[in-house]
Amino acid sequence: MINPAEIKLLEAALQRLAEGFENLPDFTPQFDSNEVAAILDQAATRMQDNYPYHHPMYAGQMLKPPHAIARIAYAMSLWVNPNNHALDGGKASSGMEKECIEELGAMFGWRQPLGHLTGGGTVANLEALWIAGRLRPGKRILASDQAHYTHSRLSDVLGLPFSAVRVDEHGRMDLAHIEQLLKVGDVGTIVATIGNTALGAVDPLAEIIELAREHDVRVHADAAYGGYFGLASKVDAAARAAYRRLVEVDSIVVDPHKHGLQPYGCGCILFRDADVGRFYKHDSPYTYFSSAELHLGEISLECSRPGASAVALWATQKLLPLVQDGEFSKSLDHSLSAARSFHERLVASVAYVPLMKPELDIVVYMPSAADARLASARSRRVFALAAEQGLHLAMIELPTALVQVYVPELVANSATVTCLRSVLMKPEHNSWLEPIMSILEKAATAARE
C-alpha cells in the first residue's frame, strides 16, 4: 500500500516548492512532535478499520484509488493550502484549474467551456439544475428512476418539480415514457445519465436530444461516473452513439474523483454556453481586487474550494493526457474488458445469474434461486461470506420485474430483489478474476447450505 518511492517524490516536490519562498524571513510554526506522533499513530491505527479500497479484491462500490501523482501533488500543495475561490487565495492553482477545465471540455468536444471544479458530483449537478431553473423557471426536471437520487433531491431543494422516468430492460431511460411526459408541456430539462451508478447503463442520448429539440427542452448530461469512457475504444455501439452526441448537450457533469484518478472530492461542472455565467454574477467587497482576470468564485456557487484538487488533477492530466489511444484511455479499456469477462464467467456459472450485459464496468448479478426472497437472502449471505474471504462486494435493490427480464422463471414473492453488484474500475481487475470467481463459487455453495 505504501510505496517508498512516493515518499521520496513528495519530499523532492516539497523541497522544490520551498525554493520559491526562500527570500522570506525565517518562520517555522512550532508544535510538539512527540504529541503529534502519538496522535498520528492513533489515527493510522483507526484508519486500518476500512475496507481495502485500493486493492483489486475490493470489487464493491465505485472507489478507485487516486494515481500516485495525484496523491503526491495534492499533499505537496497542502503546504501552501491554496483556496481557488479568488486569485489572491489560489494564484497558481487557479491557473491550473482553468487549464484542467479546458482539457476536460475538449474531451467532450467543447472549446473553452464555462466551468470549474467542485467538491463532487452533487454540487456540480446542483449548479447544472440551478442554471436549468433560471433558464426554464418553474419547469419540470426529468431523470431516470435509476439515475442518482441527487437529482430528485436537488430539484426539491431548488423548488423545481421532478419526475422519474422508468427504464427499459437495459437500465436506460424509456423513450416512450419521456415522450409521454413531454406532451404535458411543463418539462424544462431532461437529465441523461451517461453511466448510471446503479447499473452502469448509458441513456440513449441521441434520441433524447431529438425529443428535447422537438419540445424546446434543455438536456443536461450527468456523466459523473461514465464521462471518461468516451475516450475508451471498447465501448459498445449503443454507448458510443451517446458519447458522440455529448457535444450537443447544454451542460455536463463529470467526476475526476471517480475514473479521473483523483482524491475525494473532485467533481466538475461544464456549460457549453459561457453566457450562463451571468447568473453567477455577484460582487464581493474584499476577494476580487487582486486581478482583472476571472476569479473562479465568480462562476461558482461554492466559495472556498481546495486548490489542492486542481493541482492534483493538473499533474495527473499532464502525466496521462485525456486523449484516445493513450495510456489513460487504455486503462479504461482494461476495466471494460474486466467487466465483460466477469459477466461471461457468471453466465457460465450454475451458481449465479447475471443481469444486463455491462455497458461500462459495473456488473449486476444474483445467486441462483427459485424466488425473489430466496435470491435476496442468498445475496446477503454471499456478500458476508465473500467478505470473510477478503473479497468485498456491494448489493443493490432492484424491482423484481426488472430482474425477471433476465430470470423469467423467478417467482415474484416480493416487490424487489437484493442483487450483488461489482464495480471493476481498477484496470488490475482483469488479472484478478480467477480468485474472485473462486471465492464467489465457494460462497454460493455455502449460502445454499
C-alpha positions in Angstrom: 0.0 0.0 0.0 2.8 2.4 0.9 5.4 2.9 -1.8 8.7 4.4 -0.5 9.3 6.0 -3.9 6.2 8.1 -3.4 7.5 9.5 -0.2 10.8 10.4 -1.9 8.9 12.1 -4.7 6.8 14.1 -2.2 9.9 15.2 -0.4 11.6 16.3 -3.6 8.5 18.2 -4.6 8.3 19.9 -1.2 11.9 21.0 -1.5 11.3 22.5 -4.9 8.2 24.3 -3.5 10.2 25.7 -0.6 12.7 27.3 -3.0 10.0 29.7 -4.1 9.8 31.2 -0.6 13.5 31.3 0.4 13.5 35.1 0.4 11.1 35.3 3.3 12.3 35.8 6.9 12.8 32.7 8.9 9.5 31.4 10.3 8.7 27.8 11.4 5.5 27.0 13.2 6.2 25.2 16.5 4.4 22.0 17.7 5.1 19.1 20.0 6.4 16.5 17.6 6.1 13.7 20.2 2.5 14.5 20.9 1.7 14.8 17.2 3.4 11.4 16.5 1.3 9.8 19.2 -1.9 11.2 17.8 -1.0 10.3 14.2 -0.3 6.7 15.4 -3.8 6.6 16.8 -5.3 8.0 13.6 -3.4 5.5 11.5 -4.5 2.6 13.7 -8.1 3.7 13.5 -7.8 4.1 9.7 -7.0 0.4 9.5 -10.7 -0.2 10.1 -11.5 0.3 6.5 -12.2 -1.9 3.5 -9.2 -2.3 1.2 -10.5 0.1 -1.4 -7.1 0.3 -3.1 -6.9 -3.5 -3.7 -8.4 -5.5 -6.6 -10.1 -7.7 -4.1 -12.3 -4.8 -3.3 -14.9 -5.2 -6.1 -17.8 -3.4 -4.4 -18.6 0.3 -4.6 -17.1 2.8 -7.1 -14.0 3.6 -5.2 -11.0 4.0 -7.5 -7.6 4.7 -5.9 -6.0 8.0 -6.8 -3.0 7.8 -9.1 0.3 8.3 -7.2 1.0 11.6 -8.9 -2.4 12.9 -7.7 -1.7 11.9 -4.1 1.7 13.5 -4.2 0.6 16.7 -5.9 -2.3 17.1 -3.6 -0.2 16.5 -0.5 2.6 18.9 -1.8 0.1 21.7 -2.4 -1.2 21.5 1.2 1.9 23.2 2.4 0.6 26.3 0.6 -3.1 25.3 1.1 -4.5 27.4 -1.8 -8.1 28.5 -2.0 -9.4 28.6 -5.5 -12.3 30.9 -4.8 -10.3 34.1 -5.6 -7.0 34.6 -7.4 -5.3 36.1 -4.4 -6.1 32.9 -2.5 -5.1 30.5 -5.1 -2.9 32.2 -7.7 -1.1 29.3 -9.3 -3.7 26.7 -8.6 -6.5 28.8 -10.2 -4.5 28.9 -13.4 -4.1 25.1 -13.2 -7.8 24.7 -12.7 -8.6 26.7 -15.8 -6.2 24.6 -17.8 -7.9 21.4 -16.5 -11.3 22.8 -17.4 -10.2 23.4 -21.0 -8.9 19.9 -21.2 -12.0 18.3 -19.7 -14.1 20.4 -22.1 -12.0 19.2 -25.1 -12.7 15.6 -24.0 -16.3 16.3 -24.9 -15.6 18.3 -28.0 -16.1 21.7 -26.4 -13.7 24.7 -26.8 -13.3 26.9 -23.8 -16.5 25.9 -21.9 -17.6 27.8 -18.8 -16.9 25.5 -15.8 -14.9 24.8 -12.7 -14.1 22.0 -10.2 -16.5 21.3 -7.4 -16.5 19.2 -4.2 -18.2 16.4 -6.1 -21.0 15.4 -8.4 -23.7 16.5 -6.1 -22.6 20.2 -6.1 -21.8 20.0 -9.8 -25.4 18.7 -10.6 -26.8 21.3 -8.2 -25.3 24.1 -10.3 -26.5 22.5 -13.6 -30.1 22.2 -12.3 -29.9 25.7 -10.8 -29.0 27.2 -14.2 -31.7 25.0 -15.7 -34.2 26.5 -13.3 -33.0 30.1 -14.1 -33.4 29.5 -17.9 -36.7 27.5 -17.6 -38.3 28.9 -14.4 -40.6 26.5 -12.6 -40.2 23.9 -15.3 -40.1 20.1 -14.5 -36.8 18.1 -14.3 -36.9 14.6 -15.8 -34.3 11.9 -14.9 -34.2 8.2 -15.0 -35.5 6.2 -12.0 -32.1 4.6 -11.9 -30.3 8.0 -12.0 -28.5 9.1 -8.9 -31.0 10.1 -6.2 -29.3 13.5 -6.1 -31.5 14.8 -9.0 -34.8 14.4 -7.2 -33.4 15.8 -4.0 -31.7 18.8 -5.6 -34.9 19.5 -7.6 -36.7 19.7 -4.3 -34.0 22.0 -2.9 -34.4 24.3 -5.9 -38.2 24.3 -5.8 -38.5 22.6 -9.2 -41.0 19.8 -10.0 -39.4 16.4 -10.7 -40.5 13.2 -12.5 -38.7 9.9 -12.6 -38.6 8.2 -16.0 -38.9 4.4 -16.0 -36.1 2.4 -17.5 -36.1 -0.4 -20.1 -34.7 -3.9 -19.7 -31.2 -2.5 -20.2 -31.5 0.1 -17.4 -31.8 3.0 -19.9 -34.4 5.7 -19.9 -37.6 4.6 -21.6 -38.1 6.9 -24.6 -41.8 6.4 -24.8 -42.2 7.5 -21.2 -40.1 10.6 -21.9 -42.3 11.5 -24.8 -45.4 10.9 -22.7 -44.1 13.3 -20.0 -43.0 15.9 -22.6 -46.5 16.1 -24.1 -47.8 17.6 -20.8 -45.8 20.7 -21.7 -44.2 21.6 -18.3 -40.7 20.0 -18.8 -37.7 22.3 -18.8 -34.8 19.9 -18.6 -34.0 16.2 -19.3 -31.1 14.7 -17.3 -29.5 12.0 -19.4 -27.2 9.8 -17.2 -24.1 8.7 -19.0 -23.4 5.6 -16.9 -25.8 5.4 -14.0 -24.2 4.5 -10.8 -26.6 1.6 -10.1 -26.3 -0.4 -13.3 -23.7 1.4 -15.4 -26.3 2.0 -18.1 -25.8 4.8 -20.6 -29.1 6.6 -21.5 -29.9 6.9 -25.2 -28.7 10.5 -25.6 -29.1 10.8 -29.4 -32.8 10.1 -29.2 -33.2 12.2 -26.0 -31.6 15.2 -27.8 -34.1 14.8 -30.7 -37.0 14.7 -28.3 -35.7 17.7 -26.4 -35.3 19.8 -29.6 -38.8 19.0 -30.7 -40.2 20.3 -27.3 -37.7 23.1 -26.7 -36.2 21.4 -23.6 -32.7 21.6 -22.3 -30.5 18.5 -21.9 -28.1 18.0 -19.0 -25.7 15.1 -19.1 -24.8 13.6 -15.8 -21.6 11.9 -16.8 -20.2 11.9 -13.3 -19.5 8.2 -13.4 -19.1 7.4 -17.1 -17.9 10.6 -18.7 -14.3 9.5 -19.2 -15.3 6.3 -21.2 -15.8 8.4 -24.3 -12.0 8.1 -24.7 -12.1 4.3 -24.5 -12.0 2.2 -27.6 -14.1 -0.8 -26.3 -17.3 1.0 -25.6 -20.2 -0.8 -27.4 -22.1 0.7 -30.3 -25.1 1.9 -28.2 -23.0 3.7 -25.7 -20.7 5.1 -28.4 -23.7 6.7 -30.1 -24.4 8.5 -26.8 -20.9 9.7 -26.4 -20.8 11.2 -29.9 -23.7 13.4 -29.0 -22.4 14.8 -25.7 -21.0 17.8 -27.6 -24.6 18.9 -28.2 -25.9 19.0 -24.6 -26.3 22.1 -22.6 -24.3 21.1 -19.5 -22.1 18.2 -18.4 -21.0 16.9 -15.0 -18.0 14.6 -14.7 -16.3 13.4 -11.5 -12.5 13.3 -11.7 -12.6 11.5 -8.3 -14.2 8.5 -10.0 -12.4 7.5 -13.2 -10.2 10.5 -13.3 -7.8 9.0 -10.7 -8.3 11.9 -8.2 -8.7 12.0 -4.4 -12.1 12.9 -3.0 -13.7 15.4 -3.5 -13.2 16.5 -7.1 -16.2 17.0 -9.3 -16.6 19.2 -12.3 -19.5 21.2 -14.0 -19.2 22.4 -17.6 -21.6 24.6 -19.6 -21.5 24.8 -23.4 -22.8 28.4 -23.4 -20.5 30.6 -21.4 -23.3 33.2 -21.3 -24.9 31.4 -18.3 -22.1 32.9 -16.3 -24.3 36.0 -15.9 -26.5 34.1 -13.4 -23.5 33.7 -11.1 -22.6 37.4 -11.2 -22.1 39.0 -7.7 -19.9 41.5 -6.0 -17.5 40.8 -3.1 -16.2 43.7 -1.2 -12.9 42.0 -0.4 -12.0 39.0 -2.5 -11.9 40.1 -6.2 -9.5 43.0 -6.0 -6.2 41.4 -6.9 -6.7 41.0 -10.7 -9.0 41.9 -13.5 -8.8 38.2 -14.6 -11.7 35.8 -14.0 -11.8 34.6 -10.4 -13.3 31.1 -10.3 -15.5 32.2 -7.4 -17.3 34.4 -9.8 -18.7 31.4 -11.7 -19.3 29.0 -8.7 -22.0 28.6 -6.1 -19.3 27.3 -3.8 -17.0 29.9 -2.2 -13.9 28.4 -0.6 -12.6 25.4 -2.6 -9.4 23.4 -2.3 -6.8 24.5 -4.8 -5.1 21.2 -4.0 -7.7 19.4 -6.1 -6.8 21.5 -9.1 -3.0 20.9 -8.6 -3.6 17.1 -8.3 -5.8 17.0 -11.4 -3.4 19.2 -13.4 -0.5 16.9 -12.6 -2.5 13.8 -13.5 -3.6 15.2 -16.8 -0.1 16.2 -17.7 1.1 12.6 -17.0 -1.9 10.9 -18.5 -3.4 13.2 -21.2 -7.1 12.9 -22.0 -6.7 11.5 -25.5 -7.9 8.4 -27.3 -5.4 5.5 -27.6 -3.3 7.0 -24.8 -2.2 5.3 -21.6 -5.2 6.7 -19.7 -7.8 5.6 -22.3 -6.2 2.1 -22.4 -6.7 1.7 -18.6 -10.4 2.4 -19.2 -10.5 -0.4 -21.8 -9.0 -2.7 -19.2 -11.9 -2.0 -16.9 -14.4 -2.6 -19.7 -12.7 -5.9 -20.6 -12.7 -7.0 -16.9 -16.4 -6.3 -16.6 -17.3 -8.2 -19.8 -15.1 -11.2 -18.9 -16.6 -11.3 -15.4 -20.1 -11.2 -16.9 -19.1 -14.1 -19.2 -17.8 -16.1 -16.3 -21.1 -15.5 -14.4 -23.1 -16.7 -17.5 -21.1 -20.0 -17.5 -21.6 -20.5 -13.7 -24.5 -22.5 -12.4 -24.3 -20.7 -9.1 -25.1 -17.2 -10.4 -27.3 -15.4 -12.9 -26.0 -12.1 -14.4 -28.4 -9.4 -15.4 -27.9 -7.0 -18.3 -24.6 -7.1 -20.2 -22.4 -4.4 -18.8 -22.1 -1.2 -20.9 -19.3 0.1 -18.7 -17.6 -1.6 -15.8 -20.5 -2.3 -13.5 -21.8 -5.9 -13.3 -25.0 -6.8 -11.5 -25.9 -10.5 -10.7 -27.6 -12.7 -8.2 -27.2 -16.2 -6.8 -29.4 -18.8 -8.5 -32.7 -19.1 -6.6 -36.3 -20.1 -7.2 -37.9 -17.0 -5.9 -37.2 -13.3 -5.1 -37.0 -13.7 -1.3 -34.6 -16.6 -1.5 -32.4 -14.8 -4.1 -32.3 -11.8 -1.7 -31.3 -13.9 1.3 -28.6 -15.7 -0.7 -27.2 -12.4 -2.0 -26.9 -11.1 1.5 -25.3 -14.4 2.6 -22.8 -14.4 -0.3 -21.9 -10.7 0.5 -21.0 -11.7 4.1 -19.2 -14.9 3.2 -17.1 -13.3 0.5 -16.0 -10.6 2.8 -14.8 -13.2 5.3 -12.5 -14.5 2.5 -11.2 -11.0 1.7 -13.5 -10.3 -1.3 -15.7 -7.2 -0.9 -18.8 -6.8 -3.0 -21.8 -4.4 -3.0 -25.5 -5.0 -3.0 -28.3 -3.3 -4.9 -32.1 -3.5 -4.5 -33.9 -3.8 -7.9 -37.5 -4.2 -8.9 -38.4 -7.8 -9.3 -40.0 -7.1 -12.7 -36.6 -5.9 -14.0 -34.8 -8.9 -12.6 -37.4 -11.2 -14.2 -36.4 -9.9 -17.7 -33.2 -11.8 -17.2 -34.6 -14.6 -14.9 -38.1 -15.1 -16.2 -38.6 -18.2 -14.1 -38.0 -16.3 -10.9 -41.1 -16.4 -8.7 -42.1 -12.8 -7.7 -42.9 -13.2 -4.0 -41.5 -9.8 -3.1 -41.5 -6.4 -4.9 -37.8 -6.2 -5.0 -34.7 -8.4 -5.2 -31.4 -7.8 -3.4 -28.8 -8.5 -6.0 -25.0 -8.3 -6.0 -23.1 -5.6 -7.7 -19.4 -5.4 -8.6 -17.6 -2.3 -9.9 -14.5 -3.4 -11.7 -13.0 0.0 -12.1 -9.4 -0.9 -11.4 -7.5 -2.0 -14.5 -5.9 -4.7 -12.5 -9.2 -6.4 -12.0 -8.5 -8.2 -15.4 -5.9 -10.4 -13.8 -7.8 -11.0 -10.5 -11.0 -12.6 -11.9 -9.8 -16.2 -11.2 -9.5 -15.7 -7.4 -12.7 -13.5 -7.4 -14.7 -16.2 -9.1 -13.2 -18.9 -6.9 -14.4 -17.1 -3.7 -17.8 -16.4 -5.3 -18.3 -20.1 -6.2 -17.4 -21.2 -2.7 -19.6 -18.5 -1.1 -22.6 -19.6 -3.3 -22.2 -23.2 -2.2 -22.1 -22.2 1.5 -25.1 -19.9 1.0 -27.2 -22.8 -0.2 -26.5 -24.9 2.9 
